[in-house]
Amino acid sequence: MTRLLAEDLSVGYDGRIVVAHQSLAVPDGAITTIIGPNGCGKSTMLRALARLLPAQTGVVRLDGADIRTLPPRQVARTLGLLPQQPVAPEGLRVADLVARGRHPHQSWYRQSSAGDSRAIARALELTGTTDLADRPLEALSGGQRQRVWIALTLAQETDLLLLDEPTTYLDLAHSIEVLDLVHDLKTRHGKTVVMVLHDLNLAARYSDHIVVMSDGEVIAEGTPAQILRAELLERAFGLTSVIVDDPVSGGPMVVPVGTARG
């Protein structure tokens, strides 16, 4: 059974439906990437999967249960979310930020434990940020900061990770650094990852499963080889392209030629 799925899901903001009657099953133990043009509903779908947006029709199921019926603490122990633009108080140390990921495991009468300390240390180690623990967040580079936010998510010790545009504002080198980490979390530590990306070639290189959205609908899903086809990219993005072999991964790579309008 797929641990996380949406069935006939409709969701939106301020009375406006953004995603209407869509279904999506997240493969376990894999990296699923949602792609599509700006405003197509990618982040809305991800936020609905994380229970940040209520379903107006349909249901999101987590381990077979309607996610709306589950206690918030139980959801937070199962599913970790990194939003698109996370914020933290000025001057907060890296270690203190990552420690916030332990809140779902704590109670009012027990704020921290040896288990919390181990989880924080492991999250810092997995993300290569142990040596940054005492530094303020604002003193870090973009790539370092993004790895620290992922460390916070890992400190929750969840099996499911939802990442909303984890490479936003990062240059190519830092984007690859972060996505290498995401790939490592899947391959070496068994995490199931759902992320939103804009870069088609990075999505193809790092994903096992790609979901294409357009105008609030899931119009295709499958492996990178199944999805990165010129006719589908033209339909979804209005992009004229040629598909070649990626010299690094051996998978498909998009070479843009122009737009369907140009």
C-alpha positions in Angstrom: 0.0 0.0 0.0 1.3 3.5 -0.9 1.8 5.4 2.3 0.8 8.8 0.9 -1.8 9.4 -1.8 -4.5 11.9 -2.9 -7.8 10.7 -4.2 -10.2 13.0 -6.2 -8.5 16.0 -4.5 -9.7 19.5 -4.9 -7.9 22.3 -3.0 -7.3 26.0 -3.3 -7.2 29.4 -1.6 -9.8 32.1 -0.7 -12.6 30.2 -2.3 -10.7 29.6 -5.6 -10.1 26.1 -6.7 -6.5 25.6 -7.9 -6.3 21.8 -8.1 -9.6 20.1 -9.0 -10.4 16.4 -8.7 -6.9 15.1 -9.0 -5.4 11.8 -7.8 -1.8 11.0 -7.0 -0.1 8.0 -5.4 3.5 8.6 -4.1 5.8 5.6 -4.7 7.4 4.5 -1.5 11.2 4.7 -1.1 11.5 6.8 -4.2 12.0 10.5 -5.2 8.9 11.9 -6.8 9.2 15.3 -8.4 6.3 17.5 -9.4 7.0 19.8 -12.4 5.0 22.2 -14.4 4.7 25.9 -15.5 4.4 28.7 -12.9 1.0 28.8 -11.3 -0.1 25.3 -12.4 -0.7 24.0 -8.8 2.5 22.2 -7.9 3.0 23.8 -4.5 -0.7 23.7 -3.8 -0.6 20.0 -4.4 2.4 19.6 -2.1 0.8 21.7 0.7 -2.4 19.6 0.5 -0.3 16.4 0.8 1.2 17.9 4.0 -2.3 18.9 5.4 -1.5 22.6 5.3 -4.4 23.1 2.9 -7.8 21.4 3.6 -9.3 19.3 0.9 -12.5 20.7 -0.5 -13.3 17.5 -2.2 -11.6 14.1 -2.0 -9.1 13.0 0.6 -5.4 12.8 1.3 -4.5 9.4 2.9 -1.5 8.8 5.1 -0.8 5.2 5.9 -4.4 4.4 4.8 -6.1 7.0 7.1 -7.7 10.3 6.1 -5.0 12.7 7.1 -7.6 15.2 8.5 -8.5 12.6 11.2 -5.0 12.1 12.4 -3.6 14.1 15.4 -1.2 16.8 14.3 1.6 15.4 16.4 1.2 12.0 14.7 1.3 13.6 11.2 4.5 15.6 12.2 6.2 12.3 13.4 5.4 10.7 10.0 5.8 13.5 7.4 8.3 16.3 7.3 7.8 19.4 5.2 10.3 22.0 4.0 8.3 25.0 2.7 9.5 27.1 -0.2 10.6 30.1 1.8 11.2 29.1 5.4 11.9 31.8 8.0 13.7 31.9 11.3 14.3 34.5 14.0 17.4 36.6 13.4 20.5 35.4 15.3 19.2 31.9 15.7 22.0 29.3 15.8 22.0 26.4 13.5 21.8 23.8 16.3 18.8 25.7 17.8 17.0 25.7 14.5 17.5 22.0 13.9 16.4 21.3 17.5 13.0 22.7 16.6 12.5 19.6 14.5 12.2 17.6 17.7 9.0 19.4 18.9 6.6 16.7 17.7 8.5 14.2 19.9 8.4 16.4 23.0 5.7 17.4 25.6 5.1 20.2 28.0 6.6 18.2 30.8 9.7 16.9 28.9 11.3 19.4 26.6 14.4 17.5 25.6 16.0 14.1 26.1 19.1 12.1 25.1 17.1 10.8 22.2 16.5 14.4 21.0 20.2 15.1 21.2 21.1 12.0 19.2 18.5 12.9 16.5 19.8 16.4 16.2 23.4 15.2 15.9 22.5 12.7 13.3 20.5 15.3 11.2 23.5 17.6 11.3 25.8 14.7 10.3 23.6 13.5 7.4 23.5 17.0 6.0 27.2 17.8 6.5 26.4 20.7 8.8 27.9 19.5 12.1 30.7 22.1 11.9 28.1 24.9 11.4 26.1 24.1 14.6 27.2 27.2 16.5 26.9 29.6 13.6 24.0 32.0 13.1 21.8 31.1 10.2 22.2 34.4 8.4 26.0 33.8 8.3 25.6 30.8 6.0 25.8 30.6 2.2 22.6 29.7 0.3 23.6 26.1 -0.1 24.6 25.7 3.6 21.4 27.4 4.7 19.3 25.0 2.6 21.1 22.0 4.0 20.4 23.2 7.5 16.7 23.6 6.8 16.8 20.0 5.5 18.5 19.0 8.7 15.6 20.5 10.7 13.2 18.3 8.7 15.4 15.2 9.2 15.4 15.9 13.0 11.7 15.1 13.0 12.8 11.5 12.1 10.1 11.0 9.5 10.1 8.5 6.7 8.4 10.9 4.3 9.9 14.2 3.2 8.1 16.9 1.2 10.4 19.6 -0.2 8.9 22.7 -1.9 11.4 24.0 -4.4 14.5 23.1 -2.3 16.8 24.7 -4.9 15.1 28.1 -5.0 17.6 31.0 -5.1 20.5 28.6 -5.4 23.1 28.6 -8.2 23.7 25.4 -10.2 26.6 24.2 -8.0 24.6 24.6 -4.7 21.5 23.1 -6.4 23.4 20.0 -7.2 24.8 19.9 -3.7 21.4 19.9 -2.2 19.9 17.4 -4.7 22.9 15.1 -4.1 21.9 15.2 -0.4 18.3 14.4 -1.3 19.4 11.5 -3.4 21.6 10.2 -0.6 18.7 10.3 1.8 16.7 8.1 -0.5 19.3 5.6 -1.5 21.2 5.2 1.8 18.5 6.0 4.4 15.3 4.8 2.7 13.5 8.1 2.7 10.5 8.7 0.5 10.8 12.2 -1.0 8.3 14.4 -2.9 9.6 17.7 -4.2 8.7 20.5 -6.5 11.4 21.6 -9.0 11.5 24.0 -11.9 14.6 22.7 -13.6 13.6 19.9 -16.0 17.1 18.4 -16.3 17.7 18.3 -12.6 14.3 16.7 -12.1 15.2 14.1 -14.7 18.6 13.4 -13.2 17.5 13.0 -9.6 13.9 11.6 -9.8 12.6 8.1 -9.9 9.0 9.3 -10.7 8.0 12.6 -12.3 4.5 14.2 -12.1 3.6 16.8 -14.7 1.0 19.4 -13.8 -0.7 22.0 -16.0 -3.7 24.3 -15.1 -4.3 22.4 -11.9 -4.3 19.0 -13.4 -2.0 16.0 -13.4 -1.5 15.5 -17.1 1.2 12.8 -17.0 3.4 10.8 -14.6 6.0 8.2 -15.0 9.8 7.7 -15.1 12.0 10.5 -16.5 12.3 8.5 -19.8 8.5 8.3 -20.1 8.0 12.0 -19.2 10.8 13.9 -20.9 9.3 13.7 -24.4 9.2 16.7 -26.8 5.5 16.5 -27.4 4.6 16.4 -23.7 6.9 19.3 -22.8 5.4 21.4 -25.6 1.9 20.6 -24.2 2.8 21.4 -20.6 5.3 24.3 -21.0 4.8 25.5 -24.5 8.4 24.6 -25.0 10.0 23.4 -28.3 12.9 21.1 -27.4 15.1 18.2 -28.4 15.7 15.3 -26.0 19.3 13.9 -25.8 21.2 11.6 -23.5 22.5 13.2 -20.2 26.2 12.5 -20.3 26.3 12.2 -16.5 23.2 10.0 -15.7 22.6 8.4 -19.1 19.0 9.4 -18.8 17.1 12.0 -20.9 18.1 15.7 -21.0 16.2 18.6 -22.4 17.8 20.9 -24.9 15.4 23.9 -25.3 15.0 25.1 -28.9 12.4 27.8 -28.4 8.8 28.2 -27.4 5.7 27.0 -29.2 4.8 30.6 -29.6 8.1 31.7 -31.0 
